[in-house]
Every structure is written in C-alpha cells, then in structure tokens.
Amino acid sequence: MKLLVRLALLGYFGMVLLAVAALGYYQARYRQPPTQPIAFPHDIHAGRLGLDCTFCHVFVDRSPQAGVPTVEKCMSCHQSIALENPEVQKLHRHQERGEPILWNRVHVLPNHVYFTHKRHIRAGIDCSVCHGGVSQMTLMRQVRSLEMGWCVTCHRAKGVSIDCATCHR
C-alpha cells in the first residue's frame, strides 16, 4: 500500500512539475521576441516616423493574415535612406540576390483557431488592443496571451459572437 501511495504522490508531483514547465514555456514563448533575419525597429518606423501599420502590413484589412513587408516595400524607402545601417545593408543583399525576407512569426495561434485580421480591422479594433504598444517596441514581441479566455472577454465586452464556430473551424 505504501508503494502505491508513493507512486501516486510521485505521479501527482510529476504532473504539477510538468504543468509548471509547460506554463513557463508558454509564457516565455509569447514574451520573448523571435530572432528576425533583419532587426526591424518598430519604435522608429511606427513610432518616430509615424508609419501606419497598414503601410507595411498591406493585407490587414482584406485578408485573414496581415501580411509582412516585401523586400520591394522596404526598398521603396531604403533605396536611399540609412544606407550605412547594417540592417539596411542586409536588406540590400536580399534585393541583390532576389531573395524574400523570411520573417519569423511573432504571434502564433493553434491550428484549430480561425482568426481574421480583416474582420477585426473592419470593426474598428485598434491594432494595439491585441499587439500592444508596437510604436514603442524596438523588437516586435507578443504581449497578450491570445488565449481563448482573453479573446472571449473582448468579444463579450463588444457584444459580438462567442459561439465556438466563430473562431474554431
């Protein structure tokens, strides 16, 4: 009997340890910005220069995905601006080689979740509601959990559907 109690306690503490580790991994994942091929300073572009999110994220109001800027979009300014900057020089090398910039996703939702930027933008939801103060971020990072409860709270507050099929397909 003592052996069964010990095994049960060991199993219980193992599960607690696993849950704590999983929570720590999840929190670290959305708090730590991923490494990008080019360090894009949002605080300069969206902050100091005041560029609107839609300048670079051109599909945000007409597609599920916001889209990421192409080399050509970046080069529309950086053909002649900040040429001495090492990150801009990386951009020029991408252009010279004809290679796209392979940006790493910052906000990752589970595959079973359907989310569309278009619907939220058209409803007048400001980007900062989900993405935080991007204009103050040197490196883009996830600042909201984007867990179901967080989204449902917003949906309830705005009086929009909380039916499962709205987000789960």
N, C-alpha and C positions, 0 to 999 in steps of 0.2 A: 504494500500500500504506500509506504514511504517513497518508493521509487516512482510510482505513478504521480504522486503529489509533486515530487521534484521535477519530473518531466513536464508536468502541466505548468508549473511555475517557470521553468526554463523556456517552454514554448511561449508562454504569455509575455515574458520579458523580451524574448526574441522578436515577437510581433511588435511590441512597443518600440524597440530599438529600430526595427525596420521602418515603422511608420515615421519616427522622428527623422531618420535618414532620408526618407522619401520627401518629407516636408522640407527639409533643409535643401535637398537638391532642387525641388520645385522653386523655392524662394530664391535660391542663388541663380537659377536659370532666368528668372524674369527681372532680377535686379542687376545682373552683370551684363554689360553690353557685349555682343559678339564682336570678334575682330572682323573688320571690313577690309576689302582689298585696297580701298582708298579711304583714309580717315576724313570723313565729311563732317565739317563743323557746323552743325545746325545753328549754334549760337551766332555764328557770323552770317550765314545765309538767311535764316528765318528771323533772327534777332536783329543784329546791327543793320543788315541790308533790307530787312522787312519783306523778303520774298514770301508770297503766299504759298501755302502747302501745295496748291494746285499747279504752281509753276513747274515743279519737279514731278509731282505725283499726278500726272495728267489724266489718268483714268478714274480717279477717285469718285467723280460724280456720275459716271456712266458704266461702271463695272463692279463686280464683286471685289476685285483687287484694286488697290490704289495705284499700283504700278511703281516702278523705280526709274530714276532718270537714266537715259541712254548716254553713251559717250557723246553723241551729237548734241544732246541737250546741254550737257556740261560745257562742251566746247563752244556753244553759242556765246558764252561769256569768256571762257578761259582760253580762247584763241589769242587774247591779248592782255588778260588780267592775271596778276600774281604768277607770272611765268617762272619766277625764281623759287617758288614754293615747291618742296619735294613731292607733296601730294598732287599738285597740279602737273608736275613732271611725269608722275605715274599715269595720270590721265592722258597726257600727250603720247606716252608709249602705247597705251591701249589704242588710241586713234591710229598711230603709225602702223600698228600690227593688224588693225581691223578687228580687234577683239572686243567683245562686250565686257562690261564690268559685271562680274558675278557677285552681286551684293548678297550678304548673308541675312536671312530673315531675323528680325528682332522680335516680332510678335507672332507666336506660333500657337495656333488653336488645334485641338484634337481633330482628326479627320472626320469624325462624326458630327462636327459642328458646322453649320452653314452660316456664314456671315457675309454680308454685303456692305461695302462702304457706301455704295450708291444710295441705298435706302436711308442710311443714317445722315449722309450729307444733304440729301433732298429734304429730310425732315428738319434741317437746320441745326443739327447737333454739331457743335464746335469740335474740331479735332482734339483739342486739349482735354475734353471730357474723358476720352479713352487713353490718349497718348501723353497727357501731362504737359508741362511747360517746355515743349520742344525748342522754343526760341531761346531758352537758357541752357540747353544741353550741348556740350561740346561733342559728346558721343551719344547717339540715339540709344536709349535703353527702355525696356518695358517697365513702367512704373505702376501699373494697375495689375491686379491678379488675373483679370479677364475670366475668372471662374464663373460658373453658371449663376451662383447666388448674387454676384456683383452685377451681372447683366440683368437678371430678373428684378433686382431692386430698382434699377434705372427704368426698365420697362414699366414697372408698376407706377413709379413716380410720374412718368409721362403719359400714363393711361394707354399704353399700346399692348398688343397681344403678348400674353405669357403662355400661349398654347405651345406645347412641346414641338409641334411640327413647324413652328416659326423658325426655329434655329437648328433643329435636329432633322436630318434627311436620311 
